[in-house]
Amino acid sequence: MNKRYIITMSLLLLVSIMLTLVSCSGGADNTATSTDTTVDTAVSETLPAETELSDNLPDTKFNGEELTMLIRSEFLYEFDVEGLTGDIVSDSVYTRNRDIEERFDIRINIVDVTGSWSTQTQFLDTLSSSVMAADGAFSLVASAANYMLPTISNGYFMDLYAIPHIDLEKPWWSQGYVENMTIDGSLYLATGLASINFLDNMCVMFFNKSMVESYDLDNPYDLVNNGNWTFDRLMEMSSAVTGDINGDGEIKVEDRIGHFTYGNMLIALTQSFNLDFSKRGDDGYPCITYMTDRMASAFDKMTEFYNSDDMLVYKNAGDTLSLAASMQNIFSEGNKLIMSQVLSSASVMRDMETDFGIIPMPKYDDTQDRYYTCVMENLTVLGIPTSAENPELSGILTEALAAEGYKEVTPAYFDIALQGKYSRDNESAEMLELIRDSAWFDFAYLNSVSLGSINHLFNNQMYSGGSLASAFEAQKSQFDSKMAVLLDGYKSLKK
């Protein structure tokens, strides 16, 4: 047991004791909220800084030079906080930015433009106009991977390996991303702990601890730790609890259900099963390797589960955010054993009366080497535009945001705010470290927008009852040609 883990557990115990005192004190809701803030502030004062790992950035001052970041308005909280509020995560972002400004004598200016999936054109127009005009307006850009990656071949971004002071081997950069998204020794967009969104978008499973005990099920934490948390176990446990609560002879959303999920989380399962959409060929470039025996077996088993009453694939008429909020409320009612959702759901279920735990998505079977964490495609990636006036200073800012995110923001979000306040037990704290360290990115999955939506093929055939093998064979030439075009775009940047 390492020193940092012991410190973290001690802090979690402190948070638990303080929250117990708060809950026993009674009083009106506004009093409880005020006390919660006090707890956050007290814990933040004892938060251990991870100073043992140096970012190796130069001891240089830049005379108040302004660096402008272009970011999504919808995720402003990742990079722009106006002042201290008492919220430990928000305050850590604010402190990180001010520390960087003081350390290098620079000023971070934030320009935010709407950049959801439906409004991506506005964001990309702002970016492309700046790059085409070579106006030097932006030193750094941060936005969604799913629509940023297709712009790489346009020559919008510099190779991060060629930028001074960026060290992509450091732990504040996702190594699962760096390894799989580097092409020809170059990486143009990166992700990691500069972004809270990286953590928010990790796909996990929440389980109802009371139902596990009531039905005498295996402890999910033990299953994970023993390497036995597999898809078969998920199906067995789900079958053990599913039941018709209202007696109408049908299993619907208001009934007791084993696995409560939605479409994107089924896609996430294909990644947690380590089903390769692509692999590196002998030439070092990714190629489509989708339809393997393992993929076929997983599809058949998933279809069986989908067609049973034991799994409910939830749908609503709203967007992904409203769907997530609705699912969180339903899970909080206490009659769903396991809910698949992104990790950020933990922060909005803090008032749930029944205790819940957090575990990784399962392996496909016992032969799988380890757990793999899927991160949703709209995670934030960072890049330095080719129009940036001072690439070296852009590199310093980029590395500093990631390094200080690792040292300041992530401990606040992960060790204290999430592990201590939301996940409610020490076992979930251990699980979250495993989940974070298991993040993995298949090149074709993350570039699905450029590859004819290959990530939706599995779900579409499962919903329709069609043959996955036939559907893939019918589209294989399209996938291959789109991959060739995508890689040609990368290759053209090296000429």
C-alpha positions in Angstrom: 0.0 0.0 0.0 1.6 3.2 -1.1 1.9 6.4 0.9 -0.5 8.4 -1.4 -3.2 5.7 -1.0 -2.8 5.8 2.8 -3.1 9.6 2.8 -6.2 9.4 0.6 -7.9 6.9 2.8 -7.2 9.0 5.8 -8.8 12.0 4.2 -11.8 9.9 3.1 -12.3 8.9 6.8 -12.1 12.5 7.8 -14.7 13.4 5.2 -16.9 10.5 6.3 -16.7 11.7 10.0 -17.5 15.3 9.1 -20.4 14.4 6.8 -21.8 12.2 9.6 -21.7 15.2 12.0 -23.5 17.3 9.4 -26.2 14.7 8.9 -26.8 14.4 12.6 -27.0 18.2 13.1 -30.5 18.5 11.5 -31.6 22.0 10.4 -33.0 23.4 7.2 -31.7 22.5 3.8 -29.8 25.7 3.3 -27.9 25.1 6.6 -26.9 21.7 5.3 -25.7 23.2 2.1 -23.6 25.8 3.9 -22.0 23.1 6.1 -21.2 21.0 3.0 -19.2 23.9 1.6 -17.4 24.2 4.9 -16.5 20.5 4.7 -15.1 21.0 1.2 -13.0 24.0 2.3 -11.6 22.2 5.3 -10.7 19.1 3.3 -9.1 21.2 0.6 -6.8 22.8 3.1 -5.4 19.4 3.9 -5.3 18.1 0.4 -1.8 16.6 -0.3 -0.1 18.1 -3.4 1.5 15.5 -5.7 4.8 17.4 -5.9 7.0 14.4 -6.3 6.7 14.5 -10.1 8.2 17.5 -11.8 6.8 18.9 -15.0 10.4 20.1 -16.0 9.0 23.4 -17.3 11.5 26.2 -17.5 11.8 28.9 -14.8 10.9 31.7 -17.3 8.8 34.8 -17.1 7.0 36.2 -20.1 6.2 39.8 -19.0 2.4 39.5 -18.8 2.0 38.0 -22.3 -1.6 37.0 -23.0 -2.4 33.6 -24.3 -5.9 33.0 -25.6 -7.7 29.6 -25.4 -10.6 28.7 -27.6 -13.0 26.3 -25.7 -16.6 25.1 -25.8 -19.1 27.3 -23.9 -20.9 24.1 -22.7 -17.7 23.0 -20.9 -16.5 26.4 -19.7 -16.1 25.0 -16.1 -13.0 23.0 -17.3 -10.8 26.0 -17.9 -12.5 29.2 -16.8 -13.7 30.0 -13.3 -14.2 33.6 -12.3 -13.4 33.3 -8.6 -13.3 31.2 -5.5 -16.8 29.8 -4.6 -16.2 27.3 -1.9 -16.7 24.4 -4.3 -13.5 22.3 -4.1 -13.3 21.3 -7.8 -14.2 24.8 -9.1 -11.8 26.4 -6.7 -9.0 24.0 -7.8 -9.5 25.0 -11.5 -9.4 28.7 -10.5 -6.2 28.1 -8.4 -4.5 26.1 -11.1 -5.0 29.0 -13.6 -3.8 31.6 -11.2 -0.8 29.6 -10.2 0.2 29.1 -13.9 -0.2 32.9 -14.6 1.9 33.8 -11.6 4.6 31.2 -12.2 5.2 32.3 -15.8 3.9 35.9 -15.7 1.3 35.3 -18.4 -2.4 36.0 -18.6 -4.8 33.3 -19.7 -7.6 34.7 -21.8 -10.6 32.4 -22.5 -12.8 32.7 -25.6 -15.8 30.4 -25.5 -17.9 29.5 -28.5 -20.9 27.1 -28.5 -19.6 23.7 -29.4 -22.1 20.9 -28.7 -22.5 18.2 -31.3 -25.4 20.1 -32.8 -23.6 23.4 -32.9 -20.1 22.2 -33.9 -20.2 24.2 -37.1 -20.0 27.4 -35.2 -17.0 26.3 -33.2 -15.2 24.8 -36.2 -15.8 27.9 -38.3 -14.2 30.1 -35.6 -11.2 27.8 -35.5 -10.8 27.4 -39.3 -11.2 31.2 -39.9 -8.4 31.9 -37.5 -6.1 29.2 -38.9 -6.8 30.2 -42.6 -6.2 33.9 -41.8 -3.1 33.0 -39.8 -4.2 35.7 -37.3 -2.6 34.1 -34.3 -5.8 34.6 -32.3 -5.6 31.4 -30.4 -2.6 29.8 -28.6 -4.5 26.7 -27.6 -7.8 25.0 -28.6 -9.8 22.6 -26.5 -13.0 20.9 -27.7 -14.7 17.6 -28.5 -12.7 14.7 -29.9 -15.5 13.4 -32.1 -15.6 16.5 -34.3 -12.0 17.8 -33.7 -10.2 14.7 -34.9 -11.6 14.9 -38.5 -10.0 18.4 -38.8 -6.4 17.1 -38.3 -5.9 16.4 -42.0 -6.8 20.0 -42.7 -3.6 21.0 -41.2 -5.2 22.9 -38.3 -2.8 21.6 -35.6 0.9 21.3 -34.8 2.5 18.0 -34.0 2.6 18.0 -30.2 5.8 15.8 -30.2 7.6 18.7 -32.0 6.5 21.4 -29.5 9.1 22.2 -26.8 8.2 21.4 -23.2 5.3 19.0 -23.9 6.1 15.5 -22.5 3.5 13.0 -23.7 5.0 10.2 -21.6 4.0 12.0 -18.3 1.0 10.6 -16.4 -1.1 13.7 -16.9 -1.5 12.6 -20.6 -3.7 9.6 -21.2 -1.2 6.9 -22.3 -4.1 4.8 -23.8 -4.8 7.7 -26.1 -1.2 8.6 -26.9 -0.4 5.1 -27.8 -3.3 4.5 -30.1 -3.7 8.0 -31.7 -0.1 8.6 -32.6 0.4 8.2 -36.4 3.8 8.3 -38.1 5.3 9.4 -34.8 3.1 12.5 -34.6 0.2 13.4 -32.4 -1.9 16.5 -33.1 -4.5 16.4 -30.4 -4.1 15.0 -26.9 -6.3 14.3 -23.9 -5.6 13.8 -20.2 -5.9 15.5 -16.9 -5.9 19.1 -18.2 -9.6 18.3 -18.7 -12.2 17.4 -16.1 -14.3 16.2 -19.0 -11.8 13.3 -19.4 -12.8 12.0 -16.0 -16.5 12.9 -16.3 -16.8 10.9 -19.6 -15.4 7.6 -18.3 -18.0 4.9 -18.7 -18.6 3.0 -15.4 -21.3 0.9 -13.7 -23.2 2.0 -10.6 -24.6 -0.7 -8.4 -27.3 -0.7 -5.7 -25.6 -2.0 -2.6 -28.9 -2.7 -0.8 -30.1 -5.0 -3.7 -26.8 -6.8 -3.7 -27.3 -7.6 0.0 -31.0 -8.4 -0.3 -30.5 -10.9 -3.0 -27.3 -12.4 -1.5 -25.3 -11.6 -4.6 -21.5 -11.8 -5.0 -19.8 -8.6 -3.8 -19.0 -6.6 -7.0 -15.9 -5.2 -5.5 -14.6 -8.7 -4.8 -15.4 -9.8 -8.4 -13.5 -6.9 -9.8 -10.5 -7.4 -7.5 -10.4 -11.1 -8.3 -10.5 -10.5 -12.0 -13.9 -12.2 -12.2 -16.1 -9.3 -13.1 -17.3 -10.5 -16.5 -20.3 -10.1 -18.8 -21.6 -13.5 -17.8 -21.6 -12.4 -14.1 -23.4 -9.2 -15.1 -26.1 -11.3 -16.8 -26.4 -13.8 -13.9 -26.8 -11.0 -11.3 -29.3 -9.2 -13.5 -31.4 -12.3 -13.9 -31.5 -12.9 -10.2 -33.2 -9.6 -9.4 -35.4 -8.7 -12.3 -39.1 -8.7 -11.5 -42.6 -7.3 -12.3 -43.3 -4.9 -9.4 -46.7 -3.6 -10.5 -48.0 -7.0 -11.6 -49.1 -6.1 -15.1 -47.2 -9.0 -16.6 -44.6 -6.8 -18.3 -41.1 -5.6 -17.4 -41.0 -1.9 -17.9 -39.0 1.0 -16.6 -40.9 1.2 -13.3 -40.2 -2.4 -12.5 -37.2 -4.0 -10.8 -34.5 -4.5 -13.4 -31.0 -6.0 -13.3 -29.1 -3.8 -15.9 -30.3 -0.3 -16.7 -28.4 1.2 -19.6 -28.7 3.1 -22.9 -27.3 3.0 -26.4 -24.0 4.7 -25.9 -23.2 2.5 -23.0 -23.7 -0.6 -25.1 -21.1 0.8 -27.5 -18.9 1.4 -24.4 -19.2 -2.3 -23.6 -17.7 -3.2 -26.9 -14.6 -1.3 -25.8 -14.6 -2.7 -22.3 -14.7 -6.2 -23.9 -11.5 -5.1 -25.8 -13.2 -5.8 -29.2 -10.9 -4.3 -31.7 -12.4 -2.1 -34.3 -8.9 -1.6 -35.7 -5.3 -2.7 -35.1 -1.9 -1.7 -36.4 -0.8 -3.5 -39.5 2.7 -4.5 -40.4 3.2 -1.0 -41.9 2.4 0.6 -38.5 -0.9 2.1 -39.7 -4.3 1.2 -38.2 -6.5 -1.0 -40.3 -10.1 -2.2 -39.8 -10.1 -5.6 -38.0 -13.7 -5.5 -36.8 -15.4 -8.9 -37.5 -13.5 -11.4 -35.4 -14.8 -14.6 -33.8 -14.7 -12.8 -30.5 -16.8 -9.9 -31.9 -19.3 -12.4 -33.3 -19.6 -14.3 -30.0 -20.0 -11.0 -28.0 -22.7 -9.9 -30.4 -24.7 -13.1 -30.0 -24.5 -12.9 -26.2 -25.3 -9.2 -26.1 -28.3 -9.7 -28.4 -29.5 -12.5 -26.0 -29.2 -10.1 -23.1 -30.9 -7.3 -25.0 -33.9 -9.5 -25.9 -34.4 -10.6 -22.2 -36.2 -8.7 -19.5 -33.0 -8.5 -17.5 -31.6 -5.5 -19.4 -33.5 -2.3 -20.2 -32.1 0.0 -22.8 -33.5 3.3 -21.9 -34.6 5.9 -24.4 -36.2 9.3 -24.2 -37.0 12.1 -26.5 -34.3 14.5 -25.2 -30.6 14.9 -25.8 -27.9 12.9 -24.0 -27.8 15.2 -21.1 -31.5 15.0 -20.4 -31.4 11.2 -20.9 -28.6 11.0 -18.3 -30.5 13.1 -15.8 -33.6 11.0 -16.2 -31.7 7.8 -15.8 -30.0 9.1 -12.6 -33.4 9.9 -11.1 -34.7 6.5 -12.0 -31.7 4.7 -10.5 -32.1 6.8 -7.4 -35.5 5.3 -6.8 -33.8 2.1 -5.8 -35.1 -0.7 -8.0 -32.3 -1.0 -10.5 -29.4 -3.3 -9.6 -26.8 -1.8 -12.0 -26.8 1.3 -14.1 -24.3 2.0 -16.8 -23.5 5.7 -17.2 -20.6 8.2 -17.3 -18.8 8.9 -14.1 -20.1 12.4 -13.7 -23.5 10.8 -12.8 -22.0 10.2 -9.3 -22.0 13.9 -8.5 -25.7 14.3 -9.1 -26.8 11.2 -7.1 -25.5 12.4 -3.8 -29.0 12.6 -2.3 -29.8 9.0 -3.2 -31.0 7.3 0.0 -29.7 3.9 -0.9 -26.0 3.5 -1.0 -24.4 2.8 -4.3 -20.9 1.7 -5.4 -18.9 2.3 -8.6 -17.1 -0.4 -10.6 -15.6 -0.7 -14.0 -17.5 -2.1 -17.0 -16.9 -5.9 -17.1 -14.5 -7.9 -19.1 -16.0 -10.1 -21.8 -14.7 -13.3 -20.2 -12.1 -14.6 -17.8 -9.5 -14.9 -20.6 -9.4 -11.1 -21.1 -6.1 -9.6 -19.8 -7.5 -6.7 -17.9 -10.3 -4.2 -17.6 -10.7 -1.5 -20.3 -12.4 1.8 -19.7 -14.2 3.5 -22.6 -14.3 7.3 -22.6 -17.1 8.9 -24.5 -16.2 10.4 -27.9 -17.1 14.0 -26.9 -14.2 14.1 -24.4 -12.1 17.2 -24.5 -8.9 17.1 -26.6 -6.3 19.9 -26.7 -4.3 21.1 -29.7 -2.0 24.0 -30.7 -3.3 25.6 -33.9 -0.8 26.1 -36.7 -1.5 29.8 -36.5 -0.3 30.1 -32.9 2.2 33.0 -32.7 4.4 31.5 -30.0 4.4 27.7 -30.2 6.9 27.3 -27.4 4.8 29.4 -25.0 1.7 27.5 -26.1 3.5 24.3 -25.2 4.3 25.6 -21.8 0.7 26.5 -21.2 -0.5 23.1 -22.5 1.9 21.1 -20.3 1.2 23.3 -17.3 -2.5 22.9 -17.6 -2.2 19.1 -17.7 0.5 18.9 -15.0 -1.3 21.1 -12.6 -4.6 19.4 -13.5 -2.9 16.2 -12.3 -1.5 17.8 -9.2 -4.4 20.1 -8.2 -7.6 19.5 -10.0 -7.7 15.7 -10.2 -7.1 15.2 -6.5 -9.9 17.6 -5.8 -12.3 16.0 -8.2 -11.2 12.4 -7.8 -9.8 11.8 -4.3 -11.9 14.2 -2.3 -15.0 15.5 -4.1 -15.8 12.2 -5.8 -14.3 9.5 -3.7 -15.0 11.2 -0.4 -18.4 12.9 -1.0 -20.2 11.0 -3.7 -19.1 7.4 -4.0 -19.6 6.8 -0.2 -17.1 4.0 0.4 -13.4 3.3 0.3 -13.8 0.4 -2.1 -15.2 2.7 -4.8 -12.2 4.9 -4.2 -10.0 2.0 -5.2 -12.2 1.2 -8.2 -12.0 4.7 -9.5 -8.2 4.6 -9.6 -8.4 1.3 -11.6 -11.0 2.8 -13.9 -8.9 6.0 -14.6 -5.8 4.0 -15.2 -7.6 1.6 -17.6 -8.7 4.3 -20.1 -8.2 3.0 -23.6 -8.9 4.3 -27.1 -9.4 2.3 -30.3 -8.3 4.4 -33.2 -11.4 3.5 -35.3 -13.8 3.9 -32.5 -12.6 7.4 -31.7 -12.5 8.3 -35.4 -15.9 6.8 -36.0 -17.3 10.1 -37.5 -14.7 9.8 -40.3 -15.3 6.1 -40.8 -19.0 5.9 -41.5 -20.1 5.6 -37.9 -18.5 2.2 -37.5 -19.1 2.4 -33.7 -22.9 2.2 -34.2 -22.8 -0.9 -36.4 -23.0 -3.3 -33.4 -26.0 -1.6 -31.8 -27.9 -1.0 -35.0 -27.8 -4.7 -35.9 -28.7 -5.8 -32.4 -31.8 -3.4 -32.4 -33.0 -4.7 -35.8 -32.3 -8.3 -35.2 -30.0 -8.4 -38.2 -26.7 -10.2 -38.8 -23.6 -8.3 -37.7 -21.3 -10.3 -40.0 -23.5 -9.6 -43.0 -23.8 -5.9 -42.2 -20.1 -5.6 -41.7 -19.3 -7.4 -44.9 -21.7 -5.1 -46.8 -19.9 -2.1 -45.5 -16.3 -3.3 -45.2 -15.1 -1.7 -48.4 -16.6 1.6 -47.3 -14.9 1.4 -43.9 -11.6 0.4 -45.6 -11.7 3.2 -48.1 -12.6 5.8 -45.5 -9.7 4.6 -43.3 -7.4 5.0 -46.3 -8.6 8.6 -46.9 -8.2 9.4 -43.2 -4.7 8.0 -43.1 -3.8 9.7 -46.4 -4.7 13.0 -44.6 -2.2 12.2 -41.8 0.5 11.2 -44.3 0.0 14.4 -46.2 1.0 16.4 -43.1 4.4 14.7 -43.1 5.3 15.9 -46.7 
